[in-house]
């Protein structure tokens, strides 16, 4: 484990009072006001999580025995090009307000990277409070999230024959459907049963159920637009999962049928082509720029981070990267994680990678780890990074071949909230 002036360990017992206080100070806008009963319940849930085996744990950063920051670590299983890959999720990173600018966050991030590397985890993910801050730590961008606000009447009228309400007893069905979708989808992360048990208590859920099989589901809430007007409200979609076209069209048909009760459907998606589904994709705002009419908002969310380039290519040995045949030396620039800094020689045979200990290469590529992280996940094409001056190639005659090598037909979809 990396040595620093900080001690980082699991939070214990009454220390959760300080953990909770610092969390609320760091993220005041993210938490609604709590009653004392709610606060005590939150503390008890965190204590229980840390006391029992599980994939989520709360850590504190201590200096001189005093907690000065904290974070929550998640052990995820992500689908990466069809393979189930362990991934470290770093969440709820906070620093006590009087200890800002004392490198507390840096110590915690370095520790989390070492923690996961010791466990053979080669990839990490997080949601940044500032993308530029975590880019300096080697995290690369994911795809943009699109937020649409459209009229229900603008959706296709799919058959709602198999759309039914889902109840609390259906949590195992939701889990099975979601994880089947996750295993088919590059970038998706598996969920556990308790998530759906909580979901069914918090929001409304309908599913496309054919016989005993659940082929898709939709979780949503109503949002009142004007407290003084009993009929003005939107539907906000929290989750939309589908295993086939009929399930998608059936669930969209359900949303479209609510036109007499809601003004707009609010839906967030990484699907760059979603506007093709809508009769009128405009979001209702009369903003026009460069002769274009606004359809949706976009934002950068989750970020990816390669922790061990060699280890990740070994894990992906069964995936064909563009069917290419060449020897590539990747010169990875990783100042934040020295163990990952340096050259990696990969031989691709029919696209399948094999890490070599030595030998010659056809071409060398030099790039920072944040751009490698986005590239190897299929977020951005090689040619774009080259054209933007974000990587260097020893022989530019290989740019087309390298672009084909890293290009993916379907970019990653990572929507896990943590």
N, C-alpha and C positions, 0 to 999 in steps of 0.2 A: 504493500500500500504506500502511496506517496506520502512523504513527510512534509509537514507544514507547521505553522504556529497554531493551527486549529486542530482540535479533536472532533472527529465526526463519528457519531454513533447513534444507535436507536434511541428515540425519546422514551423516557420512563416515567411511570406514575404521575406525580403531581407536576412534572415538567410540561405536561400537555397544556396547563393553564397559560404558561408563557408562549408555547407554540401557537395556541389559538389567538392570544393577544397580538402577537407579531404578524400573524396571517391577516387578521382584520385590519391592522395598521397598514400593511403593505398593499392590500387589495380591498379598500373600503367600498368601492363601487360594485364589487362582485358578490357581496353578501348582504341580504336583507337584514333589517334589525331583528335581533333574536330576543326572546324572553329568556329568563334565567333557566327555566326548565329546558328550553331548546338548546341552550349553550351547554348545560350539563350533559344532555343526551349526546351532543356532538363529541364532547370530551370522552365520554364512556365508550362511544363507538371507535374512536381512535385508539384508546387504550386496548380495546379488545382486538383490533386489527394487529397491533404490534405484539400482543401476547400470544397469538395463535399462528400456526403455519399459514402462509398465504402468499399471494403474488404482489401485494401492496405493503409497503412499510414506510413509516415516518422517521426521518432522521433529523437530528439537531446538530448545529455547529457550535462548539463550545471553545471559549478562550478564558483561561484562568478559572475554569469551572462555571462560567456564566454562558448561558445560551445567547448567541448573537445572530443566529440565522437558522434556517431549516429548509427542508425539501421533502418531497414524497417521491419514492421510487416505485416503478411498476415493472413487473416482469411480464412482457408481452410475447405472444406468438404471432408473427406477421407473415402473410403470404408474399413472398418475393419471387416473382417469375415462377409461380407454381410450387415452390419449396416452402415448407414451414420453417421459418428462421426465428430464433430467439432474439428479441429486441429489448433494449432498455429504455423505459420511458421516464423522463425526468420532469416532475411537475411541482407546482406550488413552491418554487424557489423564492425565498424571501430573506431580507436582511433587516435586522432591527434598526429602526430609524437613526439612533445615535451612532450606529456603526457603518453607515454608508461610506463608500469610497475607501474602505479598509481592506479590500480584496477578499471579503468574506465569500461572496458569490464565486469568485475564481477558485478559492480553496474547495468549495463544495462541488463545483463542476469537475475539477481535477480528480477529486476523490471518487465521484460517481463513475467517471470513465475508468479508473483503475478497478473499482468494484465490479464493473461489468466485464472488463477484460479478464479478470481472474476467473470469471465464470464462463469463459468462452463465448461471450456475446460480442459480436463484431459491428453492430449497428445500434445507434441510439436515436431517439426522437424526442422532440419537445415542442411546446407552444411558446413562442417568444413574447415577452412584454415589449421588446424592441428587437426587430430582426437584425439590425446592425450590430448590436451588442453580442448576440450569439453567433453571428457570422465570424466575428473575431475569434471565437472559440472553435471554429471549424464546421459549423452547422450550415447546410445549404438549403436553398428554398425548395418547397414543394410546389404543387400546382396551385393556381388561384382558386379560391372558393367564390362561387357566383350566388348572389342573393337576388331572386326574382320576386316581384310583386305583380301578379296578373289576375285578371278577372276569371272567376270560375267558368264562365261561359266560353272562354277562349281555349279550354282544354278539349281534346278529342273525346267523343262520347263512346267510351268503351263499355262492354257488357259488365253489369254489376251482379250477374247471376250468382257468383260464388263469393261475393264480399259480405262478410259477417262480422259481428262484434266479437272481440277477443276478451276473455275474462281472466281473472287471476290464476285459474286452474290451467290456463293455456301457456304459462311461462315456458315450460319445456319445449313446446312447439315453436315458440318464437326463437328460443335459443338454437334449436336445430336448423331452422330456416336461415337465421342470420349467419351462423357459422358455415353453412353450406355456401351461402353467397360469398362470405369472407374467403373461403378456401378457393373459390373460383376467380377472385379479384385481386390483382397485383396491388399491394400496398395496404390491404385491409387487415385488421387485427381481430383476433378471436375475442368473444365476450364470454362471461360466465353467467350461470343461472341467476345469482342474486340481482344482477343488473335488470333483468326482465321482471323479476318479482317486484322490484321497486318501481320500474317503469309503469307497470299495469296499475299501480296504486296512485300514480301521479298524473297520468295523462289518459286520453282516450285512444284506443287502438282498434283498428279494423284489419281483418286479414282476408286474403283470397284463399279460400279453403276448398279444395277439390277432393271429395271423399274424406279420407282421414289425413291428407297431406296438406301442409301449409306451403303455398307457392309464392307468398309475398305478404307484406304487412305494412301498415301506415300508422305511425303514432303522431298525434296532433293535439293542439289546444286551441281554444278560442281566445282572442285578445280583443277586449273592448276598446273602441276607438274614442268614444266620448262618454264619460260617466253619466252625462245628462240625457243620453239618447239610447234607449233600450234596444234599438235595432242596428246600430252601427258596430260592426265587429269584423275582424279578419280571422282566417284560419292560419295558424302557424304550424308548419310541418316540422316535426322533430326528427323523424326517421322514416325513410322510404327504402324498402328492400324488396327486390323481386327476382325470381329465378327464371322467368320467361316473359315473353312479350304479352301474353294474355293476362298475366298477373299485373304487369305494369299498367296496361290499358284499363283493366278493371278498377284498380285503385285510383287512377286518374279520373275515371268515370265517376267514382264516388265523390271526389273533390268537386268535379264539375256540377254534380247534382245539387250542391249546396248554394247555388247562385241566388236563391231567394232569401238566404239567411246571412251571407257574408259579402263584404265588399271586395276583398282581395284574398288570394292565397299567397302566403309568404313561404318560400321554399329555398333552402340553401343546397347547392349541389356543385360537385366538381365536374359535372358533365358539360363540356364546352359546347355541345350541340343541342342543349335542351330547348333553345328558342325555336327549333324546328317543330316542336310539338304544339306550339301555341298559334292560334289564329292571329292574335295581335300580341307580339312579345313586349310591347312597350309597358313600362312600369307605372304609368299614370302621371309621371312628372314631366312637365312640358319643357324639359331641357334639350336643347339642340346644340351640337358642336360639330363643326366641320361638315355640315350638311347631314349629320347622323342624329338619330333620335335615341335617347337613352332607353336601354332595355333592362339593365341590371347593374347592381354594384358588384365590385370585385375586391377581394382582400387576400393578403398572404397569411396563411395560418401555420400549420405544422411544418417543422424543419427536420431534415434528416442529417445524420452524422456518421460517416464511416470511422469506426474506432480502430479497425485492423484490416487494412486493404488485402493483405495476403489471406487472412482468415475468411474474409467475405467471399473472395473468388473461389476459395476451396469449398465453401458451403454451397456455392452456386455452380458447382462442377457439372451438374446435370442439365443446366440451361444452355441453350444455343444462342449466343450473341450474334445475331445477324448471319449465321452460317459461314462466318469468315474463317480463313486459314492464314494466320500470320503470327509472328512473335512480336509482342509489344512490351516495351519497357516503360512503365509508368513511374515518373519521378514525382513523388507526392511531397508537396510542401506543407508540413504540419508543425508549426512552431508551438502550438498549444499542447500537443501530445507527441513528444519526441520519439516514442516507440513506433509511431506510425509515419515518421518522417524519413524519406529516402526512396530508393528505387525498388520496384517490384517487377520482376520479369514474368509475363504471362504468355503462354502459348495457347492459341485458339486453334482447335482442330474441328472443322465443321461447326464453328461457333462455340464449342464447349471449352471452357478455360481450364488450364492446368498451370499451377504456379511452379516455376522452375527455380532452382538454387543458383544457377549460373549459366553462362553461354551468351551467344550473340543475339541480336534482335534485328527485325526488319525496320522498325521505326521507334523513335522515342517521343513521349509526350510528357511535358512538364506542366503541372497545374497545382493550384492550391486545393487543399482537401475539401473545402466547402463546395467548390465547383465539381470536384470528383463525386462528392456525395449526391448532388443533383443529377449528374450525368449517369452514374451507375444505376440509379433508381429509375432512369428513363423519364425524368421530368423535362430535361432540355436536351436538344440535339447537339452533337459534337460540333457540327459546322457552325452553329450559332455561337458557341463559346469561343471557337477559333476566330470567327469574324469579329467578335467583340473584343478580341485581344486578351481573353481570360485564360488562355493556355497557349503553349508553344509546341510546334511539331518540328522534329528534326528534318523531315522531308515532306514538303507540302503536297507532293504527289500522292500521298496516302490519305489526304483529308477526306476524299469521297469514300474510301474503304472504311476509314474509322467512323465516319458518319453513319454508314450502314451498320457497322458493328454495334454501335450503342443505340441505334434507333429502335423504338418500340411502337407497335401498332396501337396499343392501349396504355396510356400513361397511368401512373399509380393513383389509387383512390384511398386516402387515409382520412377517416372522419372520426376516429376515436377521440373522445373528450376525456381529459385527465388533468 
